[in-house]
Structures are given as C-alpha cells and as structure tokens.
Amino acid sequence: MRRRISAVALAAGLAAVVAVTAPAAQAGPGGTDGTDRTDRAGRADTSALAQDQDPERVEYFSGPGAHPRHTTVPASAPLSAKQKATIADDGDVVPVVQAGPSDVKLDVVFIGDGYTAAQQGDFHTDVRAKWSEMAAVEPYASYEDLFNVWAVDAHSRQSGVSGDPTSDVRKDTALGSEFHCDGIERLLCVDTNKVEAYASKAADPDLVVVLGNSAKYGGAGYFDITSPSGYDGIATASSDHADSDQVAVHETGHSLGKLADEYWYDDGGTYTGPEPGDLNLTKLSAAEMSAQKAKWYRWLGQPSPDGGTVGAYEGGGYHPRGLNRPTSDSIMRTLGREFNLPGREAMIAGFHRHAPVLSSTTPTDRRLRRTERVRVETSGRAQLRWYVDGREVRRARGESAVTPRALGVPADGRPHTLTARATDPTDAVRDPKLRAELLTGSLSWHC
C-alpha cells in the first residue's frame, strides 16, 4: 500500500534546492526585516571573508499547517587550513543502499551532525529509517531501484545540535548545525562549506541531506549552493522528528522535478511577468492551454492522485493572482498531499536524468566476438528488447545477458550490429519528448 503523506509534515523541516526566486518583500522573519544576524555557529558576519560573499537563500518551515517561507542567511566562512585537515581525517562513507554504479544511479548522500563517535551506529539507523519512509512515497516507490544511498560519518565532539531545546544551548558539532538561525527558531542552519567538504567524499552526490541529531521541529533548504561535487543544494532535517522524511519529498520536487512551489503569500500581489518556465505554473487558462497545446494540457480533466481534477487553479509561485497551478492542493502547495499528475511526470523525468533506463558495462567502442557475453541493466519499469541488424529477436525480450551467437548473428565474416533498446512504459508520463529523451535508451555493438 502506498504511504500517504501526513498533513503535519510541515513540522519536519527537511529541505532541498528550490529552483525559483522569492521576492525580497516576501522573505518573512529574519530576512529583510532587520532581524539580528549574529551567527553563533561561526558563519557569516563574524568573518570578514564571509562578508564578501553573497548571502545564502533558504526555505524554512514555520509551523504545522503553514506554508514554507523564504529568507537569506549570511554565507559560511571559508574553511581554515585546520578545519580542512580535520575534515580530511574524518568522513567515512558507508553504503546504505547499493542499486548499481554511481554513474548510472541517483545517489542520495546523508551526512550526520551532532553524532559523536559512539553514535555513528545511531546515525546509520536514522538514515535507513528516513530513506525507507521517503522511498514509500510515489513515484519513489515505483522507482526505488534507481537510488543509491550513502551515509557520510561526521564525528562531533558533543551530541545534539545548538538551539535545542532553547536558543541558549550551544553544541560543538562537526557541521555547526543550529536552530534559531538568524533569529528564526525553526530554521536549522549548517556551515555549507563544511557540508560540501564532507559530501565530496562520496563518489557522485546528486542529493545531499544533513541529519541533525535532534527531535526538534525545524529544517532548511539552501537555494544557491553551487557545488563542485555536482549536487544542486543542501537539505537539513531533524533526525528524530516523525515527519522529516515527508518534507523531503516536497523539496526534491524542486531539485529533481524542477517544480515550482504552488503556494502563495497573501501580500504577493498579481503576477505580471512573462510565462514562467516552471512546468507547474502558467498564466494560461485551461481552455488556452488546450488550444495552444501548452504546459500540462495532456492531463486536463484527469483525476489526480493528490485529489481533485487537473485544471487551472489560480494562485501559485508566491502570487495569489496571475498564475495558475495544476490542482487545488498538491504536495507542492501543502505537504499533506501527493504529487499531482504533472508533478509526478516531472519527478519520473528527473529520476531518469540521473539514472538512464539502459546501461552496460560491456564497452560499445570495440568489436564483439560471437561468443562474448553482453550484459545490460535496465532501471525502473523499463522493458528490454534485442535487435540484430535492426530486426528484433523476440525470444530474447527481457534478457539481461546475451551472446551474439545465441541471438543468431551469423558467422559469415560480414559486419553485424547488435542493439539493446529499453523503454519505460509508465502511463505516468504523457509528454512524448520526455519519453523519447529520458525514458528510452539504446546501446549498440558491432560484431
């Protein structure tokens, strides 16, 4: 049975990159309103070097039933030589889920903060629990075999994180996790430069999540993190809050699905800009989308997993007017819901951007012997077929290992071509361009 996301998930506070820009006037508490930015964890305006860098934009969660808000926090200070040396000697990488090689899978990297050397086993347990809960949500549940999961051990001198339970509590931790960040109780900040240094120990991080050793309600999603390691942002979460995994699903809608937030602020005004590039926002009405064959027109009128029917509902992208969203109340608006149909399609496409439907360890740049075994791997629900010189060998459908001779390649000395093709047939994707570019794969060998 598919696990339904709880309506209280906003309490959790796990976040990831958000591919949208919130107007400065909507930053909320601790953003542009002059709140004291004293950084007790050693980031930011305590460092002249950090002051020269742009502030970091974050999304945070203020309370149950509330929509996320946005603000900026001071940039993390560059690492000192001593800090770099300390991190270099730390950070064992522990496999939690190994679905395949990192270059053909989507790699989720969890880093623990506020776990002492004696608590690393607890951290690994927390990672397994969070991933298990997250992987139970669609479309993750149908594509779980696309993901590798790694735990990067960061040894803290003290257990717990700063600001838990109150702002005066200070902890000496590896990543400087801190509630009450920038004067906002539920905002859980980290030293992003330290996070990057630990994340880079993993082979190919695509998503990075920091688990703070705490049950306190809160978290953050960092917007503008440009990582040399290749991931698109940093998420923070309380390890022991019951719903932190559920908020992660919303946030990966941004980083993997490239989806915009579908909520708005009452003071957001009317959107007057150009047609958004976001997949789940439009200025068009349902009739206009249908006539122009634009945005989510293929889904119009269809019942959606998040409840209701796909149409054009006013409000989204932080504006109560001028923009329409696909459904009344999806997970990109309220975390008690599921992805709507356009959102689910975008997530599946995002998965396959990192994990192709077809891969092989057998090189394609050399001639095969007739008796040589060719091995391939398909991902998700992909269906596999084999072809010799363009003609399908029907008896080999679904076979992951074949030889040219077994498929009927003749020993006539002439060149022949062996081809494997895989297609994800899911009906959750209707866009033919996405299906052709991301849900279909082909590999060929000369023999």
C-alpha positions as CSV (number, residue, x, y, z in Angstrom):
1,M,0.0,0.0,0.0
2,R,1.3,3.4,-0.9
3,R,2.1,5.6,2.2
4,R,0.1,8.8,2.2
5,I,2.0,11.9,3.3
6,S,0.8,13.4,6.6
7,A,-0.7,16.9,6.7
8,V,1.5,17.8,9.6
9,A,4.7,17.3,7.5
10,L,5.4,21.0,7.5
11,A,6.6,20.4,11.0
12,A,9.5,18.3,9.8
13,G,11.9,20.6,8.1
14,L,13.8,18.6,5.6
15,A,14.5,20.7,2.5
16,A,16.5,20.8,-0.7
17,V,17.2,23.2,-3.5
18,V,14.2,25.3,-4.8
19,A,14.5,26.4,-8.4
20,V,12.5,29.6,-8.0
21,T,13.2,33.1,-6.7
22,A,11.2,34.6,-3.9
23,P,10.7,38.4,-4.0
24,A,12.6,40.1,-1.3
25,A,9.5,41.6,0.2
26,Q,8.2,38.1,0.9
27,A,11.3,37.0,2.8
28,G,9.5,36.7,6.1
29,P,11.0,36.9,9.5
30,G,14.7,37.1,9.7
31,G,15.1,38.1,6.0
32,T,14.8,41.7,5.1
33,D,13.1,43.0,8.3
34,G,16.3,43.9,10.1
35,T,16.4,40.8,12.4
36,D,19.8,40.5,14.2
37,R,22.0,38.2,12.2
38,T,24.6,37.3,14.8
39,D,25.9,33.9,13.9
40,R,26.7,31.9,17.0
41,A,27.9,28.9,14.9
42,G,30.8,30.8,13.3
43,R,29.3,31.6,9.9
44,A,28.8,34.9,8.3
45,D,29.1,38.3,9.7
46,T,31.6,37.2,12.3
47,S,34.0,36.7,9.4
48,A,35.3,39.4,7.1
49,L,35.9,36.8,4.4
50,A,32.3,35.6,4.6
51,Q,31.0,39.2,4.4
52,D,32.5,39.5,0.9
53,Q,30.3,36.6,-0.3
54,D,26.6,36.7,-1.3
55,P,24.1,35.7,1.4
56,E,22.6,32.2,1.2
57,R,18.9,31.9,0.3
58,V,17.0,29.4,2.3
59,E,13.5,28.0,2.6
60,Y,12.2,27.1,6.1
61,F,9.1,25.8,7.8
62,S,7.5,27.9,10.5
63,G,4.8,25.6,11.9
64,P,2.2,22.9,11.3
65,G,-0.3,23.9,8.6
66,A,1.8,26.9,7.5
67,H,3.4,27.2,4.0
68,P,7.1,27.5,3.8
69,R,8.8,30.9,3.9
70,H,12.0,32.2,2.4
71,T,14.8,34.3,3.8
72,T,18.6,34.9,3.4
73,V,21.3,33.9,5.9
74,P,24.9,35.0,6.0
75,A,27.3,33.0,3.9
76,S,29.5,30.4,5.6
77,A,33.1,31.4,6.2
78,P,35.8,29.8,4.0
79,L,37.4,26.8,5.7
80,S,40.7,27.3,7.5
81,A,43.6,25.0,7.0
82,K,43.0,23.4,10.3
83,Q,39.3,22.8,9.5
84,K,40.3,21.2,6.2
85,A,42.8,19.0,7.9
86,T,40.2,17.9,10.5
87,I,37.6,17.0,7.8
88,A,40.3,15.2,5.7
89,D,40.8,12.8,8.5
90,D,37.1,12.3,9.1
91,G,34.1,11.3,7.0
92,D,34.0,7.6,6.3
93,V,31.5,6.8,3.5
94,V,29.1,3.9,4.4
95,P,26.9,2.3,1.8
96,V,23.2,2.1,2.9
97,V,21.6,1.1,-0.4
98,Q,23.6,0.0,-3.4
99,A,21.5,-0.3,-6.5
100,G,24.3,0.0,-9.0
101,P,27.3,2.1,-10.2
102,S,27.1,5.7,-9.2
103,D,27.4,7.0,-12.8
104,V,24.1,5.3,-13.7
105,K,22.1,5.7,-10.5
106,L,20.8,8.6,-8.5
107,D,23.0,9.0,-5.4
108,V,21.5,10.3,-2.1
109,V,24.1,11.3,0.4
110,F,23.2,11.8,4.1
111,I,25.6,13.5,6.4
112,G,25.1,13.4,10.2
113,D,25.7,16.3,12.6
114,G,25.6,16.2,16.4
115,Y,26.5,12.5,16.4
116,T,29.6,11.6,18.5
117,A,32.0,8.8,17.5
118,A,30.0,6.4,19.7
119,Q,26.7,7.4,18.0
120,Q,27.6,6.7,14.4
121,G,25.6,3.5,14.5
122,D,22.6,5.5,15.6
123,F,23.2,7.8,12.6
124,H,23.2,4.9,10.2
125,T,20.0,3.6,11.7
126,D,18.4,7.1,11.3
127,V,19.5,7.2,7.6
128,R,17.9,3.8,6.9
129,A,14.7,4.9,8.6
130,K,14.4,8.2,6.7
131,W,15.2,6.6,3.4
132,S,12.7,3.8,3.9
133,E,9.9,6.3,4.7
134,M,10.8,8.5,1.8
135,A,11.0,5.6,-0.7
136,A,7.5,4.5,0.2
137,V,6.0,7.7,-1.4
138,E,5.1,7.7,-5.1
139,P,6.8,8.0,-7.5
140,Y,9.8,6.9,-5.4
141,A,8.1,3.7,-4.5
142,S,7.9,2.6,-8.2
143,Y,11.5,3.7,-8.9
144,E,13.3,2.7,-5.8
145,D,15.9,0.7,-7.7
146,L,17.2,3.9,-9.3
147,F,18.7,5.1,-6.0
148,N,22.0,4.6,-4.2
149,V,22.0,5.8,-0.6
150,W,25.2,6.7,1.3
151,A,25.9,7.8,4.9
152,V,29.0,10.1,5.4
153,D,30.1,9.9,9.0
154,A,31.0,13.3,10.6
155,H,32.2,13.0,14.2
156,S,31.0,15.7,16.5
157,R,32.6,16.4,19.9
158,Q,29.1,16.8,21.5
159,S,25.8,15.1,21.0
160,G,22.8,17.1,19.7
161,V,22.7,20.5,17.9
162,S,22.8,24.1,19.0
163,G,19.4,25.8,19.8
164,D,17.8,22.6,21.0
165,P,15.7,22.9,23.1
166,T,16.3,26.7,23.6
167,S,18.4,29.3,21.9
168,D,21.0,29.4,24.6
169,V,22.0,25.8,24.2
170,R,25.4,25.5,22.4
171,K,26.9,22.3,21.0
172,D,30.3,21.7,19.4
173,T,29.4,19.8,16.3
174,A,31.1,18.9,13.0
175,L,28.8,20.9,10.8
176,G,27.7,23.7,13.1
177,S,24.0,22.8,13.0
178,E,21.9,25.5,14.8
179,F,18.3,26.1,15.4
180,H,17.2,29.7,16.0
181,C,19.4,30.6,13.0
182,D,19.1,34.3,12.1
183,G,16.6,34.6,14.9
184,I,14.1,32.1,13.4
185,E,13.6,29.2,15.9
186,R,12.7,26.5,13.3
187,L,15.4,27.4,10.8
188,L,18.2,24.8,11.1
189,C,21.3,26.2,9.5
190,V,24.6,24.5,8.8
191,D,28.1,25.5,7.7
192,T,27.6,24.8,4.0
193,N,31.4,24.8,3.3
194,K,31.8,22.0,5.8
195,V,28.9,20.2,4.3
196,E,30.5,20.4,0.8
197,A,33.8,19.1,2.2
198,Y,32.1,16.0,3.7
199,A,29.7,15.5,0.7
200,S,32.7,15.5,-1.7
201,K,33.9,12.3,-0.1
202,A,31.1,10.4,-1.7
203,A,31.6,9.4,-5.3
204,D,28.8,11.2,-7.1
205,P,26.3,13.0,-4.8
206,D,23.1,14.1,-6.5
207,L,21.1,14.9,-3.4
208,V,22.7,16.0,-0.1
209,V,20.8,15.8,3.2
210,V,22.2,16.8,6.6
211,L,20.5,15.0,9.5
212,G,20.9,16.9,12.8
213,N,20.8,14.7,15.8
214,S,17.6,16.2,17.3
215,A,13.8,15.7,17.6
216,K,13.1,19.4,17.5
217,Y,10.8,20.7,14.8
218,G,12.7,22.5,12.0
219,G,15.0,22.4,9.0
220,A,16.1,24.4,5.9
221,G,16.7,24.2,2.2
222,Y,19.6,26.1,0.7
223,F,18.9,27.7,-2.7
224,D,22.0,28.9,-4.3
225,I,24.6,26.3,-3.4
226,T,27.0,25.8,-6.4
227,S,28.7,22.5,-5.6
228,P,32.0,21.3,-7.1
229,S,30.7,17.9,-6.3
230,G,27.8,18.3,-8.7
231,Y,24.7,18.3,-6.5
232,D,22.0,21.0,-6.6
233,G,21.8,22.2,-3.0
234,I,21.7,21.2,0.7
235,A,18.8,20.0,2.8
236,T,18.8,20.0,6.6
237,A,16.5,17.9,8.9
238,S,15.9,16.8,12.4
239,S,16.8,13.1,12.6
240,D,14.1,12.1,15.0
241,H,11.2,14.2,14.0
242,A,8.4,11.9,12.9
243,D,7.7,13.8,9.6
244,S,11.1,15.0,8.3
245,D,11.1,12.4,5.5
246,Q,7.8,13.7,4.3
247,V,9.0,17.2,3.8
248,A,12.0,15.8,1.8
249,V,9.5,14.7,-0.9
250,H,8.3,18.2,-1.4
251,E,11.8,19.6,-1.6
252,T,13.0,17.0,-4.1
253,G,10.1,18.2,-6.2
254,H,12.3,21.3,-6.7
255,S,15.7,19.7,-7.1
256,L,14.7,16.6,-9.1
257,G,11.4,17.6,-10.7
258,K,12.3,21.2,-11.3
259,L,8.8,22.1,-9.9
260,A,7.9,25.4,-8.5
261,D,6.0,26.0,-5.2
262,E,2.3,26.1,-5.8
263,Y,1.6,28.2,-2.7
264,W,1.4,32.0,-2.4
265,Y,1.6,34.8,0.1
266,D,-1.4,37.0,0.8
267,D,0.8,40.0,0.1
268,G,2.3,38.5,-3.1
269,G,0.2,40.6,-5.4
270,T,-0.7,39.9,-9.0
271,Y,1.9,38.2,-11.2
272,T,2.6,40.4,-14.3
273,G,5.7,38.8,-15.7
274,P,6.2,36.6,-18.7
275,E,5.0,33.0,-19.0
276,P,7.0,31.1,-16.4
277,G,9.4,28.4,-17.4
278,D,8.3,26.2,-14.5
279,L,6.4,23.0,-15.5
280,N,3.6,23.5,-13.0
281,L,2.9,27.2,-13.3
282,T,1.2,29.1,-16.1
283,K,-0.6,32.3,-17.0
284,L,-2.9,30.4,-19.3
285,S,-6.4,29.2,-18.5
286,A,-7.3,25.6,-19.1
287,A,-9.0,26.5,-22.4
288,E,-5.9,28.4,-23.5
289,M,-3.6,25.5,-22.6
290,S,-5.8,23.1,-24.5
291,A,-6.0,25.3,-27.6
292,Q,-2.2,26.1,-27.6
293,K,-1.2,22.5,-26.5
294,A,0.8,24.1,-23.7
295,K,2.0,23.1,-20.3
296,W,0.0,20.3,-18.7
297,Y,-2.7,20.3,-21.4
298,R,-2.4,16.5,-21.8
299,W,-3.6,16.0,-18.2
300,L,-6.5,18.4,-18.2
301,G,-9.7,16.9,-16.8
302,Q,-7.9,13.8,-15.4
303,P,-8.4,12.8,-11.7
304,S,-5.2,13.4,-9.9
305,P,-3.5,11.3,-7.0
306,D,-3.5,14.4,-4.8
307,G,-7.3,14.7,-5.0
308,G,-9.5,16.6,-7.4
309,T,-9.1,17.1,-11.1
310,V,-6.3,18.6,-13.2
311,G,-7.2,22.1,-14.4
312,A,-6.1,25.7,-13.9
313,Y,-6.4,26.9,-10.3
314,E,-5.5,30.5,-9.6
315,G,-2.6,31.1,-7.2
316,G,1.0,29.8,-7.1
317,G,4.6,30.8,-7.3
318,Y,4.1,33.1,-4.3
319,H,1.4,35.1,-6.1
320,P,-2.3,34.8,-5.2
321,R,-3.3,36.1,-8.6
322,G,-2.0,36.0,-12.2
323,L,-0.6,32.4,-12.1
324,N,-2.4,29.1,-12.2
325,R,-1.4,25.7,-10.8
326,P,-2.5,22.2,-12.0
327,T,-4.6,21.1,-9.0
328,S,-6.1,22.6,-5.9
329,D,-3.8,21.2,-3.3
330,S,-0.8,19.1,-4.3
331,I,2.3,18.4,-2.3
332,M,4.0,21.4,-3.9
333,R,1.4,23.5,-2.0
334,T,0.5,21.5,1.1
335,L,2.7,18.7,2.4
336,G,-0.3,16.5,3.3
337,R,-0.8,15.7,-0.3
338,E,0.8,13.7,-3.1
339,F,2.3,14.9,-6.4
340,N,-0.3,15.9,-8.9
341,L,-0.2,14.2,-12.3
342,P,2.0,16.9,-14.0
343,G,4.3,16.8,-10.9
344,R,4.6,13.0,-10.9
345,E,5.5,13.1,-14.6
346,A,8.2,15.7,-13.8
347,M,9.6,13.6,-11.0
348,I,10.0,10.5,-13.1
349,A,11.8,12.5,-15.8
350,G,14.0,13.9,-13.1
351,F,14.9,10.4,-11.8
352,H,15.9,9.4,-15.3
353,R,18.1,12.4,-15.8
354,H,20.4,10.8,-13.2
355,A,19.6,7.2,-13.8
356,P,19.3,6.2,-17.5
357,V,16.8,3.4,-18.4
358,L,19.6,1.4,-20.0
359,S,23.3,0.9,-19.1
360,S,26.0,-1.7,-19.7
361,T,29.5,-2.5,-18.5
362,T,30.3,-4.1,-21.9
363,P,32.2,-1.5,-24.0
364,T,30.4,-0.3,-27.2
365,D,33.6,1.0,-28.8
366,R,35.1,-2.3,-29.9
367,R,34.1,-5.3,-32.0
368,L,32.4,-8.2,-30.1
369,R,33.2,-11.8,-30.6
370,R,30.2,-14.0,-31.4
371,T,30.6,-15.9,-28.1
372,E,31.2,-12.9,-25.9
373,R,28.6,-12.2,-23.3
374,V,26.9,-8.8,-23.3
375,R,25.4,-7.6,-20.1
376,V,23.0,-4.7,-19.7
377,E,20.9,-3.3,-16.9
378,T,17.5,-1.6,-17.1
379,S,16.1,0.7,-14.5
380,G,12.7,1.3,-13.1
381,R,10.0,-0.4,-15.1
382,A,11.9,-0.4,-18.4
383,Q,11.1,-3.1,-21.0
384,L,14.1,-4.5,-22.8
385,R,14.4,-5.8,-26.4
386,W,17.3,-7.0,-28.5
387,Y,17.8,-6.5,-32.3
388,V,20.3,-8.0,-34.8
389,D,20.8,-5.7,-37.8
390,G,17.6,-3.9,-36.9
391,R,15.3,-6.9,-36.6
392,E,14.0,-7.9,-33.2
393,V,14.9,-11.2,-31.6
394,R,11.6,-11.7,-29.8
395,R,12.7,-14.7,-27.8
396,A,15.4,-12.6,-26.1
397,R,12.9,-10.0,-24.7
398,G,13.8,-9.1,-21.1
399,E,17.1,-11.0,-21.1
400,S,19.9,-9.0,-19.3
401,A,22.8,-11.1,-20.7
402,V,23.1,-12.5,-24.2
403,T,25.8,-13.5,-26.7
404,P,25.7,-12.5,-30.4
405,R,25.8,-16.2,-31.4
406,A,22.7,-17.1,-29.2
407,L,20.8,-14.2,-30.9
408,G,21.6,-15.6,-34.4
409,V,24.4,-13.4,-35.5
410,P,25.8,-15.4,-38.4
411,A,29.4,-16.4,-38.7
412,D,29.8,-15.2,-42.2
413,G,32.6,-12.7,-41.7
414,R,30.5,-9.7,-42.5
415,P,29.8,-6.9,-40.1
416,H,26.6,-7.1,-38.0
417,T,25.1,-4.8,-35.4
418,L,23.7,-6.0,-32.0
419,T,21.3,-3.5,-30.4
420,A,19.6,-3.3,-27.0
421,R,16.7,-1.0,-26.5
422,A,14.8,-0.2,-23.3
423,T,11.7,1.9,-22.7
424,D,9.9,2.8,-19.5
425,P,6.3,2.3,-20.5
426,T,4.8,4.1,-17.5
427,D,1.5,5.8,-18.1
428,A,2.5,8.5,-15.6
429,V,4.4,10.2,-18.5
430,R,2.5,11.6,-21.4
431,D,4.9,14.0,-22.9
432,P,6.4,12.3,-26.0
433,K,9.6,14.4,-25.8
434,L,10.3,13.3,-22.2
435,R,9.5,9.7,-23.2
436,A,11.9,9.8,-26.2
437,E,14.7,11.7,-24.4
438,L,14.7,10.3,-20.9
439,L,12.5,7.2,-20.8
440,T,14.1,5.4,-23.8
441,G,17.6,4.1,-24.2
442,S,19.6,2.3,-26.8
443,L,23.1,0.7,-27.0
444,S,24.7,-0.9,-30.0
445,W,27.7,-3.1,-30.6
446,H,29.5,-4.2,-33.7
447,C,30.1,-7.9,-34.1
